Amino acid sequence: MRDHRAFLASVPVAVREAMVDRSDGPGLRHLAGHLGAILAVGALIAVGVPGWWLLLPVQGVLITFLFTLEHEATHRTPFRTAWLNDWVGRLCGLLLVLPFEWFRAFHMAHHRWTNLPGKDPELAGPKPATRGAWVWHVSGLPYWWSEVSLLAALVRGRVTDSFVAEGAKGRIVAEARGMALVYALAGLSLVWTDVVLWVWVVPSLLGQPFLRLYLLAEHGDCPEVANMFENTRTTFTTRAVRWVAWNMPYHVEHHVWPMVPFHRLPEVHGLMREELRVTADGYTGFTREYLARRPGWTESGKV
């Protein structure tokens, strides 16, 4: 069977050129819908409509899944205009406490060394080995500790990751310090109003577990090999999930052809569907199978 390089080499040049052609329109329309949903749900929470607390996890999912847009922006594929990709990525990073300039370097290293131990920075933090570790991971608490610690280090000018180029360190530190200032002002606003708490902070805490579950499916339990058809998983899911995740459930498609804009990934899926080797039928199905491969609640595997 072919690997991802052989597949790409087999695609006609005209098709390859068409697939990587970028434009601002689809991205701006999708962004308007996503941000519009966040603002609309946030407004309902802010004014305290009856049952407003039921909207908190909805708002959380909408906010935390901006991660998929930030991820796409590192490739500069959602929009043709370069600065638009960068500033949208920075906005997403601000909302997620995930510095965009640092994440760009991290994510490029992930694409270069996908799922290869000792090289892929995503593997620096091990995937859950037991069901107890899975609960801790999915809670989102390790994520928040990691990102707050990272931000604190960057604010102090400490950029030690090997995947960060020397020339990028100044931008990374400057961005982190700007983010810290915004967070300080947001915290100060709590003296007068709790809107930030209920529209952003609490929803983000509630939404992070959904994102953790989603992200585990991308490479969790995939073979640690260089072939993108084997080290990455595409998950078949609903239109709503594909929409909020900017089509990233087509994850094999994205890794094989990372310069294709999000809105063309369904077409790429049509081209390579017969090549896919690691797939899941929905996130519930993936999670069930993932947990079935895990021992009990202790590191030793004893239930």
C-alpha positions as CSV (number, residue, x, y, z in Angstrom):
1,M,0.0,0.0,0.0
2,R,1.1,3.5,-0.7
3,D,2.4,5.9,1.9
4,H,1.4,9.6,2.0
5,R,4.3,10.8,-0.2
6,A,3.4,8.3,-3.0
7,F,-0.2,9.4,-2.8
8,L,0.6,13.1,-3.2
9,A,3.0,12.3,-6.1
10,S,0.1,10.5,-7.8
11,V,-2.3,13.6,-7.7
12,P,-2.3,15.5,-11.0
13,V,-0.5,18.9,-10.8
14,A,-3.6,20.8,-11.7
15,V,-5.5,19.2,-8.8
16,R,-2.7,19.9,-6.4
17,E,-2.6,23.5,-7.4
18,A,-6.4,23.9,-7.1
19,M,-6.4,22.3,-3.6
20,V,-3.8,24.6,-2.1
21,D,-5.3,27.8,-3.5
22,R,-6.4,30.1,-0.6
23,S,-9.0,32.8,-0.4
24,D,-10.3,35.0,2.4
25,G,-14.0,34.5,1.8
26,P,-14.7,31.0,3.2
27,G,-12.6,31.7,6.2
28,L,-14.2,35.0,7.0
29,R,-17.7,33.5,6.6
30,H,-16.8,30.6,8.9
31,L,-15.1,33.0,11.4
32,A,-18.2,35.3,11.4
33,G,-20.4,32.3,12.2
34,H,-18.1,31.0,15.0
35,L,-17.5,34.3,16.6
36,G,-21.1,35.3,16.1
37,A,-22.2,32.2,18.0
38,I,-19.8,33.0,20.9
39,L,-21.1,36.5,21.1
40,A,-24.7,35.5,20.9
41,V,-24.5,32.8,23.6
42,G,-22.3,35.0,25.7
43,A,-24.9,37.8,25.5
44,L,-27.6,35.4,26.7
45,I,-25.4,34.4,29.6
46,A,-24.5,38.0,30.4
47,V,-28.1,39.2,30.6
48,G,-29.1,36.1,32.7
49,V,-31.9,34.6,30.5
50,P,-33.8,31.8,32.3
51,G,-31.7,28.7,32.4
52,W,-28.6,30.7,31.4
53,W,-26.3,28.3,33.3
54,L,-27.2,25.6,30.8
55,L,-25.5,27.6,28.1
56,L,-22.2,27.6,30.0
57,P,-20.9,24.3,28.5
58,V,-22.2,25.4,25.0
59,Q,-20.2,28.6,25.3
60,G,-17.3,26.5,26.5
61,V,-17.3,24.3,23.5
62,L,-17.5,27.3,21.1
63,I,-14.6,29.0,22.8
64,T,-12.3,26.0,23.3
65,F,-12.8,24.7,19.7
66,L,-11.2,28.0,18.6
67,F,-8.1,25.8,19.1
68,T,-8.8,24.2,15.7
69,L,-8.8,27.6,14.1
70,E,-5.6,28.7,15.9
71,H,-4.1,25.4,14.8
72,E,-5.1,26.1,11.2
73,A,-3.7,29.7,11.4
74,T,-0.2,28.3,12.1
75,H,-0.3,27.0,8.6
76,R,-1.7,30.3,7.2
77,T,-4.4,28.4,5.4
78,P,-7.7,29.7,6.7
79,F,-7.2,33.0,4.8
80,R,-5.2,34.2,1.8
81,T,-4.1,37.4,3.7
82,A,-1.1,36.5,5.9
83,W,-1.7,39.1,8.6
84,L,-5.3,38.0,8.9
85,N,-4.1,34.4,9.7
86,D,-1.6,35.7,12.3
87,W,-4.0,38.1,14.1
88,V,-6.9,35.6,14.2
89,G,-4.4,33.0,15.5
90,R,-3.3,35.5,18.2
91,L,-6.9,36.2,19.2
92,C,-7.6,32.5,19.5
93,G,-4.5,32.0,21.5
94,L,-5.5,34.8,23.9
95,L,-8.8,33.2,24.6
96,L,-7.2,29.8,25.1
97,V,-4.1,30.9,27.1
98,L,-2.1,29.3,24.2
99,P,0.5,31.8,22.9
100,F,0.2,31.7,19.1
101,E,3.8,32.5,18.2
102,W,5.0,29.7,20.5
103,F,2.3,27.3,19.3
104,R,3.3,27.9,15.7
105,A,6.8,26.6,16.4
106,F,5.4,23.7,18.4
107,H,2.9,22.7,15.8
108,M,5.4,22.9,12.9
109,A,7.6,20.5,14.8
110,H,4.6,18.2,15.4
111,H,3.9,18.1,11.6
112,R,7.6,17.4,10.8
113,W,7.9,14.6,13.3
114,T,4.3,13.4,13.7
115,N,3.9,10.7,16.4
116,L,7.7,9.9,16.5
117,P,8.9,9.5,20.1
118,G,11.7,11.8,21.0
119,K,10.9,14.1,18.1
120,D,7.2,15.0,18.1
121,P,6.7,17.6,20.9
122,E,3.1,16.4,21.4
123,L,4.5,13.2,22.8
124,A,6.5,15.1,25.5
125,G,3.5,14.7,27.7
126,P,2.6,11.0,27.6
127,K,-0.9,10.0,26.6
128,P,-3.1,8.5,29.4
129,A,-2.0,4.9,30.1
130,T,-4.8,4.0,32.6
131,R,-8.4,5.0,33.0
132,G,-7.5,7.1,36.0
133,A,-4.9,9.0,34.0
134,W,-7.5,9.4,31.3
135,V,-9.9,11.1,33.7
136,W,-7.1,13.4,34.9
137,H,-6.2,14.2,31.3
138,V,-9.7,14.8,30.1
139,S,-10.5,17.1,33.1
140,G,-8.3,19.7,31.4
141,L,-6.5,20.6,34.6
142,P,-3.1,19.4,33.3
143,Y,-3.7,21.6,30.2
144,W,-4.3,24.7,32.3
145,W,-1.3,24.1,34.6
146,S,0.9,23.6,31.6
147,E,-0.3,26.7,29.8
148,V,-0.1,29.0,32.8
149,S,3.4,27.7,33.6
150,L,4.4,28.2,29.9
151,L,3.1,31.8,29.9
152,A,4.8,32.6,33.1
153,A,8.1,31.3,31.7
154,L,7.7,33.2,28.5
155,V,6.9,36.5,30.3
156,R,10.2,36.1,32.2
157,G,11.9,35.7,28.8
158,R,12.6,32.0,29.2
159,V,12.2,30.3,25.8
160,T,14.0,27.0,26.1
161,D,12.1,24.7,23.7
162,S,14.5,23.2,21.1
163,F,11.9,23.6,18.3
164,V,11.8,27.4,18.7
165,A,14.1,29.2,16.3
166,E,16.4,31.9,17.8
167,G,14.9,34.6,15.6
168,A,11.4,33.8,16.9
169,K,12.1,34.2,20.6
170,G,11.7,37.9,20.7
171,R,8.2,37.7,19.1
172,I,7.2,34.9,21.5
173,V,8.2,36.8,24.6
174,A,6.6,40.0,23.4
175,E,3.3,38.2,22.7
176,A,3.3,36.5,26.1
177,R,3.8,39.8,27.9
178,G,1.0,41.4,25.9
179,M,-1.3,38.4,26.8
180,A,-0.4,38.7,30.5
181,L,-1.3,42.4,30.4
182,V,-4.7,41.6,29.0
183,Y,-5.3,38.9,31.6
184,A,-4.4,41.4,34.3
185,L,-6.9,43.9,33.0
186,A,-9.5,41.1,32.7
187,G,-8.9,40.2,36.4
188,L,-9.1,43.8,37.4
189,S,-12.5,44.1,35.7
190,L,-13.9,41.6,38.2
191,V,-13.9,44.4,40.7
192,W,-16.8,45.9,38.9
193,T,-18.5,43.1,37.0
194,D,-18.4,39.3,36.8
195,V,-19.2,39.2,33.1
196,V,-15.7,38.0,32.2
197,L,-16.0,35.2,34.7
198,W,-19.3,33.8,33.4
199,V,-18.9,34.5,29.7
200,W,-15.2,33.4,29.3
201,V,-13.5,31.8,32.3
202,V,-16.1,29.4,33.6
203,P,-17.2,28.3,30.1
204,S,-13.5,27.7,29.1
205,L,-13.1,25.4,32.1
206,L,-16.2,23.5,31.2
207,G,-15.4,23.3,27.5
208,Q,-11.8,22.0,27.8
209,P,-12.8,18.4,28.5
210,F,-14.6,18.2,25.2
211,L,-11.5,19.5,23.4
212,R,-9.3,16.9,25.3
213,L,-11.6,14.1,24.1
214,Y,-11.5,15.4,20.6
215,L,-7.7,15.8,20.5
216,L,-7.0,12.3,21.8
217,A,-8.6,10.9,18.7
218,E,-6.2,12.7,16.3
219,H,-3.2,10.5,17.1
220,G,-4.1,8.4,20.2
221,D,-3.0,4.8,19.9
222,C,-1.8,5.3,16.3
223,P,1.4,3.6,15.2
224,E,4.6,5.5,15.9
225,V,5.7,5.6,12.3
226,A,6.4,8.3,9.7
227,N,3.6,7.4,7.3
228,M,0.7,9.9,7.8
229,F,-1.8,7.2,6.7
230,E,-0.9,5.2,9.8
231,N,0.1,7.7,12.5
232,T,-3.0,9.9,12.2
233,R,-6.7,9.2,12.6
234,T,-9.7,10.6,10.7
235,T,-12.9,10.5,12.7
236,F,-16.3,10.3,11.0
237,T,-18.7,12.6,12.8
238,T,-21.6,15.0,12.4
239,R,-21.7,18.2,10.4
240,A,-22.0,20.2,13.6
241,V,-18.8,18.8,15.0
242,R,-17.0,19.3,11.7
243,W,-18.2,22.9,11.7
244,V,-17.1,23.8,15.2
245,A,-13.8,22.0,14.6
246,W,-13.1,23.7,11.2
247,N,-13.1,20.4,9.4
248,M,-10.2,19.0,11.5
249,P,-11.9,15.7,12.1
250,Y,-10.5,15.1,8.6
251,H,-7.2,14.8,10.3
252,V,-5.3,12.3,8.1
253,E,-6.3,14.5,5.2
254,H,-4.8,17.6,7.0
255,H,-1.6,15.8,7.9
256,V,-1.0,14.4,4.4
257,W,-1.7,17.7,2.8
258,P,-1.3,20.5,5.5
259,M,-1.4,23.4,3.0
260,V,-4.9,22.7,1.9
261,P,-7.4,25.2,3.5
262,F,-9.9,23.8,5.9
263,H,-12.9,24.2,3.5
264,R,-11.3,22.0,0.9
265,L,-10.6,19.1,3.2
266,P,-13.9,17.3,2.4
267,E,-12.7,17.2,-1.2
268,V,-9.3,15.9,-0.2
269,H,-11.1,13.2,1.8
270,G,-12.9,12.2,-1.4
271,L,-9.6,11.8,-3.1
272,M,-7.9,9.7,-0.4
273,R,-10.7,7.9,1.3
274,E,-9.6,4.5,0.0
275,E,-6.1,5.2,1.4
276,L,-7.2,5.7,5.0
277,R,-6.0,3.1,7.4
278,V,-6.8,4.5,10.8
279,T,-10.3,5.9,11.3
280,A,-13.0,6.1,14.0
281,D,-16.8,6.0,13.8
282,G,-17.5,9.0,15.9
283,Y,-15.8,10.4,19.1
284,T,-18.0,8.3,21.4
285,G,-16.9,5.2,19.5
286,F,-13.3,6.2,19.6
287,T,-13.4,6.9,23.4
288,R,-15.1,3.6,24.1
289,E,-12.4,1.7,22.2
290,Y,-9.6,3.8,23.7
291,L,-10.7,3.1,27.2
292,A,-11.1,-0.6,26.4
293,R,-7.4,-0.7,25.7
294,R,-6.6,0.8,29.1
295,P,-6.2,-1.0,32.4
296,G,-8.0,0.2,35.6
297,W,-7.4,3.2,37.7
298,T,-3.8,2.7,38.9
299,E,-0.5,2.8,37.1
300,S,0.0,-0.8,37.8
301,G,-3.2,-1.7,36.0
302,K,-4.8,-3.3,39.1
303,V,-8.5,-2.5,39.4
